[in-house]
């Protein structure tokens, strides 16, 4: 079971994924779908704990859960950039 600090990180990552909705699931406009990206958040946190850089952790996770290169598609670029900036702040906050 993840520690409380890890659980907090997973929750924060999940919140950011929900807010930016990189796969355009429309979860962020539908009540009750706040945990839409929880599994992906858990995987990202796991990769980070293994020392994988944030960008790579995000790519590996989404390639695994969706399809290879899914976040690199043109229509996802602005969302991806904003998400990486936001997640970077979350990760730095955890390390502080």
N, CA and C of each residue as an Amber inpcrd file, in Angstrom:
protein
   288
   0.8440000  -1.1810000   0.0000000   0.0000000   0.0000000   0.0000000
   0.8880000   1.2430000   0.0000000   0.5860000   2.2150000  -0.8830000
   1.4000000   3.4380000  -0.9270000   1.3190000   4.2250000   0.3820000
   2.4080000   4.9140000   0.7040000   2.4200000   5.7550000   1.8990000
   1.4450000   6.9090000   1.7340000   1.1800000   7.6230000   2.8190000
   0.2440000   8.7490000   2.7390000   0.8000000   9.8380000   1.8280000
   2.1210000  10.0300000   1.8160000   2.7220000  11.0170000   0.9090000
   2.5290000  10.5890000  -0.5380000   2.7060000   9.2830000  -0.7990000
   2.4900000   8.7760000  -2.1490000   1.0220000   8.8950000  -2.5550000
   0.1240000   8.6100000  -1.6190000  -1.3090000   8.7360000  -1.8940000
  -1.6600000  10.1820000  -2.2420000  -1.0480000  11.1200000  -1.5210000
  -1.3050000  12.5350000  -1.7870000  -0.8120000  12.8980000  -3.1830000
   0.3890000  12.4200000  -3.5450000   0.9220000  12.6810000  -4.8730000
   0.0180000  12.0890000  -5.9450000  -0.4170000  10.8610000  -5.7560000
  -1.3200000  10.2100000  -6.7100000  -2.5980000  11.0340000  -6.8690000
  -3.1440000  11.4910000  -5.7600000  -4.3650000  12.2960000  -5.7920000
  -4.1390000  13.5930000  -6.5620000  -3.0210000  14.2660000  -6.2960000
  -2.7230000  15.5320000  -6.9790000  -2.5130000  15.3130000  -8.4760000
  -1.8120000  14.2440000  -8.8340000  -1.6180000  13.9320000 -10.2560000
  -2.9570000  13.6450000 -10.8990000  -3.7800000  12.8570000 -10.2320000
  -5.1090000  12.5280000 -10.7560000  -5.9450000  13.7900000 -10.9690000
  -5.8700000  14.7230000 -10.0360000  -6.6060000  15.9910000 -10.1740000
  -6.1560000  16.7550000 -11.4170000  -4.8500000  16.7910000 -11.6370000
  -4.3360000  17.5200000 -12.7990000  -4.7310000  16.8380000 -14.1040000
  -4.6630000  15.5210000 -14.1280000  -5.0860000  14.7910000 -15.3250000
  -6.5680000  15.0290000 -15.6010000  -7.3650000  15.0290000 -14.5520000
  -8.7970000  15.3020000 -14.6830000  -9.0200000  16.7080000 -15.2280000
  -8.3150000  17.6690000 -14.6740000  -8.5000000  19.0650000 -15.0890000
  -8.1220000  19.2620000 -16.5530000  -6.9790000  18.7190000 -16.9600000
  -6.4980000  18.9380000 -18.3260000  -7.0470000  17.9260000 -19.3190000
  -7.5480000  16.8010000 -18.8410000  -8.1830000  15.7770000 -19.6630000
  -7.4380000  15.5480000 -20.9830000  -6.1990000  15.0540000 -20.8890000
  -5.3730000  14.9460000 -22.0930000  -5.9380000  14.0450000 -23.1850000
  -6.8000000  13.1140000 -22.8330000  -7.3800000  12.2210000 -23.8420000
  -8.7780000  12.6660000 -24.2810000  -9.1600000  13.8450000 -23.8640000
 -10.4460000  14.4310000 -24.2830000 -11.6320000  13.5050000 -24.0150000
 -11.6810000  12.9510000 -22.8110000 -12.7870000  12.0780000 -22.4400000
 -14.0140000  12.8670000 -21.9870000 -13.8430000  14.1680000 -21.8000000
 -14.8790000  15.0690000 -21.2710000 -15.2080000  14.7770000 -19.8180000
 -14.3130000  14.0810000 -19.1400000 -14.5430000  13.7760000 -17.7350000
 -14.6430000  15.0480000 -16.9110000 -13.9040000  16.0770000 -17.2840000
 -13.8650000  17.2950000 -16.4860000 -15.1030000  18.1710000 -16.6360000
 -16.0460000  17.7360000 -17.4220000 -17.3200000  18.4500000 -17.5190000
 -18.4870000  17.5580000 -17.0910000 -18.1550000  16.4040000 -16.5390000
 -19.1730000  15.4640000 -16.0850000 -18.9750000  15.1540000 -14.6060000
 -19.9470000  15.5180000 -13.8080000 -19.8860000  15.2710000 -12.3760000
 -19.7480000  13.7780000 -12.0970000 -18.9210000  13.4530000 -11.1170000
 -18.7530000  12.0610000 -10.7200000 -17.6360000  11.3410000 -11.4590000
 -16.9170000  12.0510000 -12.3310000 -15.8370000  11.4000000 -13.0790000
 -14.4630000  11.9050000 -12.6460000 -14.3790000  12.4150000 -11.4310000
 -13.1290000  12.9890000 -10.9380000 -11.9820000  11.9740000 -10.8790000
 -12.3020000  10.7010000 -10.8110000 -11.2500000   9.6720000 -10.7370000
 -10.9970000   9.0000000 -12.0860000 -11.3930000   9.6370000 -13.1650000
 -11.2430000   9.0870000 -14.5120000  -9.8010000   8.6450000 -14.8030000
  -8.8390000   9.3880000 -14.3080000  -7.4290000   9.1140000 -14.5890000
  -6.6730000   8.5810000 -13.3770000  -7.3690000   8.0120000 -12.4120000
  -6.7110000   7.5190000 -11.2040000  -5.6730000   6.4360000 -11.5020000
  -6.0000000   5.4910000 -12.3470000  -5.0460000   4.4210000 -12.6730000
  -3.7940000   4.9780000 -13.3330000  -3.9720000   5.9490000 -14.2030000
  -2.8300000   6.5670000 -14.8570000  -1.9950000   7.3500000 -13.8350000
  -2.6510000   8.0240000 -12.9120000  -1.9430000   8.7620000 -11.8640000
  -1.0980000   7.8070000 -11.0170000  -1.6400000   6.6560000 -10.6950000
  -0.8940000   5.6630000  -9.9200000   0.3460000   5.2030000 -10.6750000
   0.1900000   4.9620000 -11.9690000   1.3320000   4.5230000 -12.7750000
   2.3900000   5.6250000 -12.8950000   1.9560000   6.8540000 -13.0970000
   2.8990000   7.9710000 -13.1950000   3.6870000   8.0990000 -11.8930000
   2.9880000   8.0500000 -10.7680000   3.6520000   8.1420000  -9.4620000
   4.6420000   6.9960000  -9.2780000   4.2800000   5.8070000  -9.7240000
   5.1760000   4.6510000  -9.6240000   6.4430000   4.8940000 -10.4430000
   6.2810000   5.3510000 -11.6780000   7.4450000   5.6380000 -12.5230000
   8.3310000   6.6980000 -11.8780000   7.7020000   7.7390000 -11.3340000
   8.4730000   8.8030000 -10.6850000   9.2700000   8.2630000  -9.5070000
   8.6630000   7.3490000  -8.7460000   9.3580000   6.7730000  -7.5860000
  10.5620000   5.9340000  -8.0070000  10.5560000   5.4740000  -9.2570000
  11.6820000   4.7070000  -9.7960000  12.7370000   5.6060000 -10.4340000
  12.5080000   6.9320000 -10.3780000  13.4810000   7.8690000 -10.9180000
  13.2730000   8.2430000 -12.3770000  12.1600000   7.8260000 -12.9470000
  11.8600000   8.1800000 -14.3370000  11.4770000   9.6610000 -14.3860000
  12.0370000  10.4280000 -15.3100000  11.6610000  11.8400000 -15.4330000
  10.1670000  11.9940000 -15.7410000   9.6000000  13.0930000 -15.3020000
   8.1610000  13.3250000 -15.4300000   7.6580000  13.1460000 -16.8550000
   8.2940000  13.7770000 -17.8200000   7.8370000  13.6800000 -19.2100000
   7.7830000  12.2190000 -19.6530000   8.8460000  11.4750000 -19.3490000
   8.9050000  10.0630000 -19.7360000   7.8560000   9.2410000 -18.9960000
   7.6600000   9.5360000 -17.7140000   6.6450000   8.8080000 -16.9320000
   5.2600000   9.0200000 -17.5280000   4.9650000  10.2440000 -17.9250000
   3.6760000  10.5610000 -18.5250000   3.5120000   9.8330000 -19.8590000
   4.5260000   9.8960000 -20.6940000   4.4630000   9.2370000 -22.0090000
   4.3250000   7.7250000 -21.8690000   5.1480000   7.1240000 -21.0270000
   5.0810000   5.6650000 -20.8350000   3.6930000   5.2350000 -20.3750000
   3.1610000   5.9850000 -19.4270000   1.8610000   5.6350000 -18.8630000
   0.7680000   5.7120000 -19.9120000   0.7120000   6.8080000 -20.6390000
  -0.3580000   6.9680000 -21.6240000  -0.1690000   6.0590000 -22.8350000
   1.0820000   5.7920000 -23.2150000   1.3250000   4.8130000 -24.2800000
   0.8020000   3.4410000 -23.8650000   0.9830000   3.1050000 -22.5960000
   0.5170000   1.8090000 -22.0780000  -1.0090000   1.7440000 -22.0220000
  -1.6350000   2.7680000 -21.4690000  -3.0750000   2.7310000 -21.2440000
  -3.9080000   3.0230000 -22.4930000  -3.3420000   3.7590000 -23.4430000
  -4.1070000   4.1320000 -24.6320000  -3.4280000   3.5590000 -25.8770000
  -2.5870000   4.3020000 -26.5420000  -1.8300000   3.7830000 -27.6720000
  -0.5300000   4.5740000 -27.7790000   0.4540000   3.9400000 -28.3910000
   1.7640000   4.5540000 -28.4920000   1.6830000   5.8840000 -29.2370000
   2.2510000   6.9000000 -28.6140000   2.2810000   8.2220000 -29.2160000
   1.0030000   9.0240000 -29.0620000   0.0690000   8.5350000 -28.2700000
  -1.2310000   9.2090000 -28.1580000  -1.1140000  10.6580000 -27.7010000
  -0.2010000  10.9430000 -26.7770000  -0.0740000  12.3170000 -26.2850000
   0.7050000  13.2130000 -27.2430000   1.3100000  12.6330000 -28.2490000
   2.0950000  13.4070000 -29.1990000   1.2600000  13.8930000 -30.3860000
   0.0100000  13.4610000 -30.4550000  -0.8570000  13.8830000 -31.5520000
  -1.0970000  15.3930000 -31.4780000  -1.1910000  16.0090000 -32.6280000
  -1.2720000  17.4690000 -32.7250000  -2.3710000  18.0780000 -31.8650000
  -3.5330000  17.4740000 -31.8340000  -4.6520000  18.0450000 -31.0830000
  -4.4480000  18.0040000 -29.5710000  -3.4340000  17.2910000 -29.1090000
  -3.1670000  17.1920000 -27.6700000  -1.9860000  18.0530000 -27.2150000
  -1.2990000  18.7110000 -28.1160000  -0.0660000  19.4130000 -27.7920000
  -0.2470000  20.5500000 -26.7830000  -1.2560000  21.3830000 -26.9430000
  -1.4240000  22.4890000 -25.9920000  -1.8070000  21.9590000 -24.6170000
  -2.6610000  20.9510000 -24.5790000  -3.0480000  20.3370000 -23.3080000
  -1.8470000  19.6550000 -22.6580000  -1.0300000  18.9940000 -23.4510000
   0.1470000  18.3030000 -22.9330000   1.1220000  19.2940000 -22.3140000
   1.3720000  20.4060000 -22.9880000   2.3040000  21.4070000 -22.4660000
   1.8130000  21.9650000 -21.1340000   0.5340000  22.3010000 -21.0680000
  -0.0360000  22.8410000 -19.8290000  -0.0160000  21.7900000 -18.7230000
  -0.3230000  20.5540000 -19.0730000  -0.3230000  19.4600000 -18.0980000
   1.0710000  19.2300000 -17.5450000   2.0820000  19.2160000 -18.3900000
   3.4560000  19.0200000 -17.9250000   3.8920000  20.1360000 -16.9850000
   3.5340000  21.3590000 -17.3030000   3.8650000  22.4860000 -16.4300000
   3.2020000  22.3120000 -15.0730000   1.9330000  21.9600000 -15.0960000
   1.1740000  21.7760000 -13.8570000   1.7140000  20.6030000 -13.0420000
   1.9760000  19.4820000 -13.7020000   2.4900000  18.3100000 -12.9990000
   3.8960000  18.5550000 -12.4600000   4.6840000  19.3060000 -13.1920000
   6.0170000  19.6350000 -12.7090000   5.9300000  20.3800000 -11.3780000
   4.9740000  21.2970000 -11.2650000   4.7820000  22.0310000 -10.0210000
   4.3690000  21.0780000  -8.8950000   3.5080000  20.1220000  -9.1990000
   3.0550000  19.1430000  -8.2070000   4.2390000  18.3020000  -7.7270000
   5.0630000  17.8500000  -8.6400000   6.2140000  17.0060000  -8.2920000
   7.2220000  17.8060000  -7.4880000   7.4770000  19.0500000  -7.8740000
   8.4150000  19.8850000  -7.1170000   7.8880000  20.1540000  -5.7230000
   6.5790000  20.3460000  -5.5940000   5.9540000  20.5690000  -4.2810000
   6.1790000  19.3570000  -3.3830000   6.0710000  18.1640000  -3.9640000
   6.2750000  16.9300000  -3.1960000   7.7130000  16.8350000  -2.7050000
   8.6510000  17.2430000  -3.5500000  10.0690000  17.1280000  -3.2120000
  10.5480000  18.2130000  -2.2560000   9.7340000  19.2390000  -2.0730000
  10.1460000  20.3580000  -1.2080000  10.0450000  20.0090000   0.2550000
